[in-house]
Amino acid sequence: MLQATIKADIFRETIDAISALVNECRLHLTASGIRTITVDTSNVAMVSLELAASAFESYTLSTESAEIGLDIEKIRSMMGMIGKADVISLDLDDSGKKLKLSFGGYEYSITLLDTKTIRKDPNAPNLNLPATFEIAGVMFNDAIKASGMVSDKISLAVSGETRVFTMNAEGDSDRIKRELAGEDVHYITCADARSLFSLDYLKDMGKSISRAEKVQIRLGNDHPVQFSFEYAEGKGKIGYLLAPRIEAD
C-alpha cells in the first residue's frame, strides 16, 4: 500500500513532535503526504502535524488514501537504534495491519493499532486571539526550562503598548522572568494578552519547538495558546494548542 524512504532526522522530528503529547495517533496517508491531529488523554493539549510527500526521499501510495493507527511508543522504543545518517524504508502492507521499517541492516515489523480503538480526529478550534508574533524556538524553550526550576506554571503576556513579550514563573519563594522585545520579537498583531499555562506540557513541547528557527505564537486572555512552526526544510508543519490554567480569585 505504501512504500517510502525518509531521512532519519526528519523521521525522528516527526515522531518526537507527536510523542510530546500522545502515545498513539490516527495517521492519514494521501498522495500529497501524511497528516495527523490528536489530543492528549486529559483533553488539555492538541498536536497537529503535516508532512508533504516531497519531504520523503521516495513516496508511493497505491491507493487514493489510507488511515492507520500508529503506536508511537513502539516506534520510540527503537529510535535509539537508528543512526543519524540512516535512510529509513517504510513498507505498509496492503492489509494496513503491518508496517515494516528497515534501516542500518535492521528490519522492524510493527503491528498497527485498529483505528476503531483510537479517538476520532478533534476539530481544530477557530480562535480569535489578539496577539500573534514570532520568536526563535530556542529562546522560548530556554525560558521554559529555566522557569521549571522555580514553578510548575508560567504566565505568557504581551503588552500592546510597550510591545514586550513576557514569560513569568513564580514559585513559593523564587521567581524567573524573561522579557523579549525589539528584534527578538516579530509582531503580526500586537495587543494586550495574558494567560497562565502548565509548564509540564510546555516542557514536553519544548524539544520540538527548540529546533524551529522561529515559532509563531498566538496568545489571548485566559484562552488557549497556539504554537506553529515548520520543519523538514519547510516541507512539514507542526502545531500545538494548550488550554490555560485558570487562576483562583
ChimeraX attribute file (.defattr): number of C-alpha atoms within 10 A of each C-alpha:
attribute: neighborCount
match mode: 1-to-1
recipient: residues
	/A:1	15
	/A:2	19
	/A:3	16
	/A:4	17
	/A:5	20
	/A:6	19
	/A:7	18
	/A:8	19
	/A:9	16
	/A:10	18
	/A:11	18
	/A:12	16
	/A:13	17
	/A:14	20
	/A:15	16
	/A:16	18
	/A:17	22
	/A:18	26
	/A:19	21
	/A:20	19
	/A:21	20
	/A:22	18
	/A:23	16
	/A:24	19
	/A:25	24
	/A:26	23
	/A:27	19
	/A:28	16
	/A:29	20
	/A:30	18
	/A:31	16
	/A:32	16
	/A:33	20
	/A:34	18
	/A:35	19
	/A:36	18
	/A:37	22
	/A:38	26
	/A:39	22
	/A:40	16
	/A:41	12
	/A:42	6
	/A:43	10
	/A:44	16
	/A:45	22
	/A:46	21
	/A:47	25
	/A:48	20
	/A:49	21
	/A:50	21
	/A:51	23
	/A:52	18
	/A:53	21
	/A:54	14
	/A:55	20
	/A:56	20
	/A:57	13
	/A:58	13
	/A:59	19
	/A:60	17
	/A:61	18
	/A:62	12
	/A:63	12
	/A:64	10
	/A:65	14
	/A:66	16
	/A:67	16
	/A:68	21
	/A:69	20
	/A:70	21
	/A:71	18
	/A:72	16
	/A:73	14
	/A:74	14
	/A:75	17
	/A:76	15
	/A:77	9
	/A:78	10
	/A:79	15
	/A:80	10
	/A:81	11
	/A:82	18
	/A:83	14
	/A:84	11
	/A:85	10
	/A:86	15
	/A:87	20
	/A:88	24
	/A:89	19
	/A:90	21
	/A:91	18
	/A:92	20
	/A:93	13
	/A:94	11
	/A:95	8
	/A:96	17
	/A:97	14
	/A:98	16
	/A:99	20
	/A:100	16
	/A:101	18
	/A:102	18
	/A:103	17
	/A:104	12
	/A:105	7
	/A:106	11
	/A:107	13
	/A:108	13
	/A:109	14
	/A:110	16
	/A:111	14
	/A:112	16
	/A:113	18
	/A:114	14
	/A:115	15
	/A:116	10
	/A:117	9
	/A:118	15
	/A:119	13
	/A:120	13
	/A:121	14
	/A:122	11
	/A:123	8
	/A:124	12
	/A:125	8
	/A:126	6
	/A:127	13
	/A:128	10
	/A:129	17
	/A:130	17
	/A:131	23
	/A:132	20
	/A:133	19
	/A:134	19
	/A:135	21
	/A:136	18
	/A:137	20
	/A:138	19
	/A:139	17
	/A:140	19
	/A:141	21
	/A:142	14
	/A:143	20
	/A:144	24
	/A:145	14
	/A:146	14
	/A:147	25
	/A:148	20
	/A:149	14
	/A:150	17
	/A:151	20
	/A:152	15
	/A:153	21
	/A:154	26
	/A:155	18
	/A:156	19
	/A:157	22
	/A:158	26
	/A:159	15
	/A:160	15
	/A:161	9
	/A:162	12
	/A:163	17
	/A:164	18
	/A:165	26
	/A:166	17
	/A:167	21
	/A:168	20
	/A:169	26
	/A:170	18
	/A:171	15
	/A:172	7
	/A:173	7
	/A:174	11
	/A:175	13
	/A:176	18
	/A:177	14
	/A:178	17
	/A:179	13
	/A:180	16
	/A:181	14
	/A:182	11
	/A:183	8
	/A:184	14
	/A:185	16
	/A:186	17
	/A:187	19
	/A:188	13
	/A:189	12
	/A:190	20
	/A:191	19
	/A:192	18
	/A:193	21
	/A:194	21
	/A:195	21
	/A:196	23
	/A:197	23
	/A:198	18
	/A:199	20
	/A:200	15
	/A:201	17
	/A:202	22
	/A:203	19
	/A:204	16
	/A:205	26
	/A:206	23
	/A:207	17
	/A:208	22
	/A:209	28
	/A:210	17
	/A:211	17
	/A:212	20
	/A:213	15
	/A:214	21
	/A:215	24
	/A:216	21
	/A:217	19
	/A:218	23
	/A:219	27
	/A:220	23
	/A:221	18
	/A:222	16
	/A:223	21
	/A:224	21
	/A:225	23
	/A:226	22
	/A:227	20
	/A:228	20
	/A:229	22
	/A:230	21
	/A:231	20
	/A:232	19
	/A:233	9
	/A:234	11
	/A:235	15
	/A:236	21
	/A:237	18
	/A:238	25
	/A:239	21
	/A:240	25
	/A:241	21
	/A:242	21
	/A:243	19
	/A:244	21
	/A:245	17
	/A:246	11
	/A:247	9
	/A:248	4
	/A:249	3
